[in-house]
Amino acid sequence: MLLQFSVENFMSFREKATLRLEPSKDREHQENINKKGDYKALKVISTFGANAAGKTNLFKAMTHALILIRTSNTRQVNQQLGIVPFKFSAESAGKPSRFEFQFIAADNKKYIYGFSADNIKIHEEYLFRFGSRKPTKIFERKEDGTFEFTVREKNSLLPLTQMNTPNKFFIATATMWNAQSTKVPLEWLSSGIDTYTDLNVLTQDSIMSYQGEESKDYINFAEKIMGEADINISKIDVQVKKIPINPNLMPLMPGILIDGQFIQPQEQTQLEVRTFHEVIDENSGNKNVYTLALAEESQGTQMLFNFSPLLKRVLDEGKTIVIDEVDKSLHPAVVKFIIDLFRNEEINKKGAQLIVTTHDTSLLSLNIFRRDQIYLVQKDKKTAESIMYSLDNYSVRKGENIEKGYLLGRYGAVPDIQTGDII
């Protein structure tokens, strides 16, 4: 369960920006709060802002940090880290970027993990665990390359620092060498949270789910989702077919080398998806069933089909999911339906979380969200840096129309459209 994420000096974020999921003292919508032991966190965060304000960059920061952590043990010694600092300042461009995650892991303990890095090396890294209200330092990596540990952890962790390199994360190196104190937090960073800034990846993941061992479960879930979302589909049929590869394309296909022999696949997997529609004949009153290929359905239906395996997996496992532009090709009512899945205590039994960016202002409603669930991102015209803040910063009355206030610019984070002559 994610409690907080912060980023500093990455892409359009120059100053520290923090996304907080720990609820404020607001007593509204208690159904929107997850509880895990002594900790609480919001189930859904919705982020708004003008185009190019920096919403996607926030999610890219989270994505990039997680990828760096997850690929640490496979990184070559001199491989660069792909860190992009804030470039519209000579001072910032020469400094490392900073990232920090605060979360509840599988052992129901709170952890704080963070690091600073540039494109060449990791400058600082730290991991704290809360056994009580006070944090216990598991390790801290200093700018000069030295480490600090608690007395309890020093004997087991200090020797492992020799196995690390400047561009690798110690949390990953230590876990690879069976350090128990880093294992649980790394497992959460590796599998407890997923981010999607490219919906093509979402499509690829759904294809894998629909042809795997649990394909029937995913198909049944998709049928239920379609029915609940008022899409006239009564059944979905998914057939996995093996298609021979065109011989003319063989030179372009990847392969593997086994005992000196280059082996290439001779066929590829293809999903054939058909939807079934029950339609009443106006003259006879009989019910007829018609089928369509998924490609013939609306783009919104196709997107919901691709979303379904992800939603099932996240809700079943209680994961945190981050999706950029969740409203792409989806009707506002369908987007609200997805959000309500996470808000529903009977469906979201394991404390799954959803963090999204959207331009769907109909979601700007205090009937759906608490003020601390709505985040706004805007870009400073003078400095070109992104600034993020919560609606909780404003004194908003309980019955106030915040959608109207947002569109009027009352809370910032809207485009300043000029109406002068273009030509």
Secondary structure in CASP SS format (residue, H / E / C, confidence):
PFRMAT SS
TARGET T0000
AUTHOR 0000-0000-0000
METHOD secondary structure of the structure
MODEL  1
M C 1.00
L E 1.00
L E 1.00
Q E 1.00
F E 1.00
S E 1.00
V E 1.00
E E 1.00
N C 1.00
F E 1.00
M C 1.00
S C 1.00
F E 1.00
R C 1.00
E C 1.00
K C 1.00
A E 1.00
T E 1.00
L E 1.00
R E 1.00
L C 1.00
E C 1.00
P C 1.00
S C 1.00
K C 1.00
D C 1.00
R C 1.00
E C 1.00
H C 1.00
Q H 1.00
E H 1.00
N H 1.00
I E 1.00
N E 1.00
K E 1.00
K E 1.00
G C 1.00
D C 1.00
Y E 1.00
K E 1.00
A E 1.00
L E 1.00
K C 1.00
V E 1.00
I E 1.00
S E 1.00
T E 1.00
F E 1.00
G E 1.00
A C 1.00
N C 1.00
A C 1.00
A C 1.00
G C 1.00
K H 1.00
T H 1.00
N H 1.00
L H 1.00
F H 1.00
K H 1.00
A H 1.00
M H 1.00
T H 1.00
H H 1.00
A H 1.00
L H 1.00
I H 1.00
L H 1.00
I H 1.00
R H 1.00
T C 1.00
S H 1.00
N H 1.00
T H 1.00
R C 1.00
Q C 1.00
V C 1.00
N C 1.00
Q C 1.00
Q C 1.00
L C 1.00
G C 1.00
I C 1.00
V C 1.00
P C 1.00
F C 1.00
K C 1.00
F C 1.00
S C 1.00
A H 1.00
E H 1.00
S H 1.00
A H 1.00
G C 1.00
K C 1.00
P C 1.00
S E 1.00
R E 1.00
F E 1.00
E E 1.00
F E 1.00
Q E 1.00
F E 1.00
I E 1.00
A C 1.00
A C 1.00
D C 1.00
N C 1.00
K C 1.00
K E 1.00
Y E 1.00
I E 1.00
Y E 1.00
G E 1.00
F E 1.00
S E 1.00
A E 1.00
D C 1.00
N C 1.00
I C 1.00
K C 1.00
I E 1.00
H E 1.00
E E 1.00
E E 1.00
Y E 1.00
L E 1.00
F E 1.00
R E 1.00
F E 1.00
G C 1.00
S C 1.00
R C 1.00
K C 1.00
P E 1.00
T E 1.00
K E 1.00
I E 1.00
F E 1.00
E E 1.00
R E 1.00
K C 1.00
E C 1.00
D C 1.00
G C 1.00
T C 1.00
F E 1.00
E E 1.00
F C 1.00
T C 1.00
V H 1.00
R H 1.00
E H 1.00
K H 1.00
N H 1.00
S H 1.00
L H 1.00
L H 1.00
P H 1.00
L H 1.00
T H 1.00
Q H 1.00
M H 1.00
N C 1.00
T C 1.00
P C 1.00
N C 1.00
K C 1.00
F C 1.00
F H 1.00
I H 1.00
A H 1.00
T H 1.00
A H 1.00
T H 1.00
M H 1.00
W C 1.00
N C 1.00
A C 1.00
Q H 1.00
S H 1.00
T H 1.00
K H 1.00
V H 1.00
P H 1.00
L H 1.00
E H 1.00
W H 1.00
L H 1.00
S H 1.00
S H 1.00
G C 1.00
I E 1.00
D E 1.00
T E 1.00
Y E 1.00
T C 1.00
D C 1.00
L H 1.00
N H 1.00
V H 1.00
L H 1.00
T H 1.00
Q H 1.00
D H 1.00
S H 1.00
I H 1.00
M H 1.00
S H 1.00
Y H 1.00
Q C 1.00
G C 1.00
E C 1.00
E C 1.00
S H 1.00
K H 1.00
D H 1.00
Y H 1.00
I H 1.00
N H 1.00
F H 1.00
A H 1.00
E H 1.00
K H 1.00
I H 1.00
M H 1.00
G H 1.00
E H 1.00
A C 1.00
D C 1.00
I C 1.00
N C 1.00
I C 1.00
S C 1.00
K E 1.00
I E 1.00
D E 1.00
V E 1.00
Q E 1.00
V E 1.00
K E 1.00
K E 1.00
I E 1.00
P E 1.00
I C 1.00
N C 1.00
P H 1.00
N H 1.00
L H 1.00
M H 1.00
P H 1.00
L H 1.00
M C 1.00
P C 1.00
G C 1.00
I E 1.00
L E 1.00
I E 1.00
D C 1.00
G C 1.00
Q E 1.00
F E 1.00
I E 1.00
Q C 1.00
P C 1.00
Q C 1.00
E E 1.00
Q E 1.00
T E 1.00
Q E 1.00
L E 1.00
E E 1.00
V E 1.00
R E 1.00
T E 1.00
F E 1.00
H E 1.00
E E 1.00
V E 1.00
I E 1.00
D C 1.00
E C 1.00
N C 1.00
S C 1.00
G C 1.00
N C 1.00
K E 1.00
N E 1.00
V E 1.00
Y E 1.00
T E 1.00
L E 1.00
A E 1.00
L H 1.00
A H 1.00
E H 1.00
E C 1.00
S C 1.00
Q H 1.00
G H 1.00
T H 1.00
Q H 1.00
M H 1.00
L H 1.00
F H 1.00
N H 1.00
F H 1.00
S H 1.00
P H 1.00
L H 1.00
L H 1.00
K H 1.00
R H 1.00
V H 1.00
L H 1.00
D H 1.00
E H 1.00
G C 1.00
K C 1.00
T E 1.00
I E 1.00
V E 1.00
I E 1.00
D C 1.00
E C 1.00
V C 1.00
D C 1.00
K C 1.00
S C 1.00
L C 1.00
H C 1.00
P H 1.00
A H 1.00
V H 1.00
V H 1.00
K H 1.00
F H 1.00
I H 1.00
I H 1.00
D H 1.00
L H 1.00
F H 1.00
R H 1.00
N C 1.00
E C 1.00
E C 1.00
I C 1.00
N C 1.00
K C 1.00
K C 1.00
G C 1.00
A C 1.00
Q E 1.00
L E 1.00
I E 1.00
V E 1.00
T E 1.00
T C 1.00
H C 1.00
D C 1.00
T H 1.00
S H 1.00
L H 1.00
L C 1.00
S C 1.00
L C 1.00
N C 1.00
I C 1.00
F C 1.00
R C 1.00
R H 1.00
D H 1.00
Q H 1.00
I E 1.00
Y E 1.00
L E 1.00
V E 1.00
Q E 1.00
K E 1.00
D C 1.00
K C 1.00
K C 1.00
T C 1.00
A C 1.00
E C 1.00
S E 1.00
I E 1.00
M E 1.00
Y E 1.00
S E 1.00
L H 1.00
D H 1.00
N H 1.00
Y C 1.00
S C 1.00
V C 1.00
R C 1.00
K C 1.00
G C 1.00
E C 1.00
N C 1.00
I H 1.00
E H 1.00
K H 1.00
G H 1.00
Y H 1.00
L H 1.00
L C 1.00
G C 1.00
R C 1.00
Y C 1.00
G C 1.00
A C 1.00
V C 1.00
P C 1.00
D C 1.00
I C 1.00
Q C 1.00
T C 1.00
G C 1.00
D C 1.00
I C 1.00
I C 1.00
END
